[in-house]
Each structure stands twice: as C-alpha cells, then as structure tokens.
Amino acid sequence: NKDLANAVKVLDADHYGLEKVKERIVEYLAVQQRVDRLKAPILCLVGAPGVGKTSLGQSIARATNRKFVRMSLGGVRDEAEIRGHRRTYIGSMPGKILQNMTKVGVRNPLFLLDEVDKMGMDFRGDPSSALLEVLDPEQNNTFVDHYVEVEYDLSDVMFVATANTLNIPAPLLDRMEVIRLSGYTEDEKIAIAKQYLVPKQMKHNGLKEHELHIAESALRDITRYYTREAGVRALERDISKICRKCVKGLLLKASEGKPREAKRPVEVNAKNLDKYLGVRRFTYGIAEKKNQIGQVTGLAWTEVGGDLLTIEAVALPGKGKTTTTGKLGDVMNESIQAALSVVRHRSKQLGVASDFYQKTDLHIHLPEGATPKDGPSAGTAICTAMVSILTGIPVRADVAMTGEITLRGEVLPIGGLKEKLLAAGRGGIRQVLIPEENVKDLVEIPDEIKNRLEIHPVRWIEQVLTYSLERQPMPVVDKPSAEPAAVPAVPADEEPTVVIKH
C-alpha cells in the first residue's frame, strides 16, 4: 500500500491515541516507497492487558495491506512448536511458523506472536531460543524447519510480538524494537467509549441509534467507580451490560402493551447509572481537604494506573524505635530508614531536638494494609511526614509529591510519571512536586493534565519542605560555649614533637 494518507486513516479509524506505534508504521511505509527491498521491522508491543495490542496488530496488517496471521505463544514449552518435529517421529508435522505460512498462502504476511512473555521451557527444549533465528533479520532468510529440512525465507514477513511485561530473555529482547503502550487516561477512555465502544456494543445488542443515549457523566463514573484497569476491557463489559438491560426493558414494555414508552429513548446518566450497574465497586483516591500534622499525600504507580498514597507518621514517647506498618516491601522499609537519617542529620536546621531519636518512637503507616507496597519513590513524602510530626507543622493537603531521597537530601528521579500525575489531577491535588531530573518526561504528558496541575521540579529536600509545609521550621540556635582552653606554648629550648603520618 503506497498511499500513506490511507494508512494513517486506517490506523486512526481502529485505535485512539497510540501515536508512537502509528508513527513507526507510517515511517516504515514511507521508506518502503523509496527502497525496493526493505527489511520489515520486528516490533514488540508491551503494555497492560486491554490496551489494544492484539487488535493493533490487525490494524497494522490492514494499513500495510498484508494478510494477518496470529500465533499464540502463551504456555508453549516445546521447541518443536517453532521448528517442527523430525520425520522419524510418529505424528510428526512442521512447526507452527510454517503451518501458519501455508495457511495464509503468501510470503509477506503480518505475523503476530501473541503473549511472547508467557513462553515456558522444560526438558523438551526452550522455544524462546528457537525464536532467536526466526526474529533475526540476518538469519531468517535461511530458516530451516526440522520436518521440511529445506531452507525457507522469512525475511519478507513482518513480525509483531506482544507482551504484558519485559520478562523476556535478553537475546530475544535485543532482536525486537520495543514500543511501550501506557495505560489510557480518563479522558482517553471516555473518547474511546464514545467513538468505538458504545456504537460497537449497540450494534452487537441490536439497538438503534435513537433508542439509547449514554451521557458523558455516566461514562466518567463507569471509569472511576466501576472499573480499575489500564485498558478498556472492563469498560466495554459495563457498556455491554447497560445495552442488554436497555434491550430487555424495551422488549418488556412492548410486550406489556406500552408501545409509546417502548419508543421513548433511554437516557443513562450519572444519576441513574446504579440502576444498570448496581452499587459502586471502587472509590478513587481523593485528597484530604484539611491540612494535617504528620499526614502527607504521595503518588503511587500500579499496573492499572496511578493512585494517591497517604503516608501517616506518629511520634510517641519511647526509646527511639521506628515501627512501620501497611504491608511494606524491603525497598520501602530501607527508604524509611534513609528518610530518618536525613531528618537526624538536619535536626538543627529543622528545629528538632538533636536527641529526639533517643526519646521518641516513630510509627510510619501506609493505609490499605492488605495492599502490598514497595519501591523507593515515596522517600520525599516519608521524610516530609517525619519533619511535620516532629516540628508540629501541618502539611498542605493540596500538595502531592513523588521522588526517591538520598542521605544527602537529594531528590532522585522516579518512573510512571504520567500515571502519577493523572492520579493527582483526578484526586483534587493542585500542586505536585516531582524530581528535577523528571522534567524531561513532561514532554510526553498530555497538556490537559499539565494545565490542571501546578508542577514544581525539586532537587533537594529543603525545596520539598518549602512547598509542602504550612510554614518553615525555625532552626535551633546553639548557645555560645565557653572559650576553649589555650594550647600550652612549646618552650623555646624544646624541640616540637614530630608528627608521624601512618
């Protein structure tokens, strides 16, 4: 397909967003117009379930005018699945690669290797090692199947692999061009629902356009309170449920002899959504309204997007013990120790008694105790909570923060910035403190999020405290100590002692 505009149209018609993948495919088609024999790229789409990896493979096939063939690698443990069995075995047959090539009947299909991270290995061999030859552009023009025993040219095939995680052997990963598909934002999910999911489900359930209208407020509430996912599968299921209930209601009214009511369009909005989907299944993180002492809002990354993470600190009379609760991992516990050392080292500047660690027990708790939490990115928030509880200065409720902390009080970069900023905007946060080194990542954040938040890049813990505390701590002023005793002078007739350096 030489028409680039048509390829862009095909990709946009099937999927919303996903600009990086679309750009890569259009680049390939553009270069193909200039070069007669161009090696097809080997792409690996990595993302959470339900973001559209497999369906994107089908639309790439349409955009490049290739036939589509899919091979699922989930649970494949036998090397012979890829390379075939030798003919000496009973029931031997070619491998799945050549079987699928025979089925599709062309030399240049789009070959989708689905769930490439779910392959196993056992005594029968390692299929991921067998794939090394298939996915190497320098070798796959002489691919040999054990059954056929003749070289077969796979260099014209366009391979696209999909995976949920990068838990893939390094040599195999090195052969593929990894494109990450991050989770959809709330606004993206609503746009996808309006453009694709609602029309699709109405058609599947036999509804006409004028019979059902799902308001934007209802779609927003479904994404917030009824689904918790990075993709849109659960959202589509809930829209399908609304359509089924609507069809049932219309047919019951018609059978009860109420044709006028049956012709009236059904309006679904935020107010009557619970009639169709029942009680709300989830709550999404909303920030505290009041400034509190010892309570800080952190930002967390999860597989289904970002979330607000409340961090609580309490100071108790004791002997300097630090208690941590909330099902924390090893890295987070170490982060708490590092934050405590930062506070102890800066105790004078922070107006904290220098011997507080001998007389005060600290208890750090992260609510939702059943949920495992780990990672270093809550370091700045934990340190701020400690300073707040030890100085008695409240933390501003409209400020959220993320960043790893070092013993010198430096704020180090973190990952998952897009998801974290989304969670902050959703939860009513006004200001977000991010590490200075993460400023480069703001380019990839949609403007709708950046315009909603005041983002402050920070490098040191002092800057974090300036933005997050209601007022600044008063440093402890040392009392002038007595003059030190003068060093006795060496008599003129005595030689000064020579200092020996070891």
Secondary structure, 3 states (H helix, E strand, C coil): CCCHHHHHHHHHHHCCCCHHHHHHHHHHHHHHHHCCCCCCCCEEEEECCCCCHHHHHHHHHHHCCCCEEEEECCCCCCCHHHHCCCCCCCCCCCCHHHHHHHHHCCCCCEEEEECHHHCCCECCECHHHHHHHHCCCCCHHHEECCCCCCEECCCCCEEEEEECCCCCCHHHHHCCEEEEECCCCHHHHHHHHHHHHHHHHHHHCCCCHHHEEECHHHHHHHHHHHCCCCCCHHHHHHHHHHHHHHHHHHHHHHHCCCHHHHHCCEEECCCCHHHHHCCCCCCCCCCCCCCECCEEEEEEEECCEEEEEEEEEEEEECCCCEEEECCECHHHHHHHHHHHHHHHHCCCCCCCCCCHHHHEEEEEECCCCCCCECCCCCHHHHHHHHHHHHHCCCECCCEEECCEECCCCEEECCCCHHHHHHHHHHCCCCEEEEEHHHHHHHHHCCHHHHHHCEEEEECEHHHHHHHHECCCCCCCCCCCCCCCCCCCCCCCCCCCCCCCCC
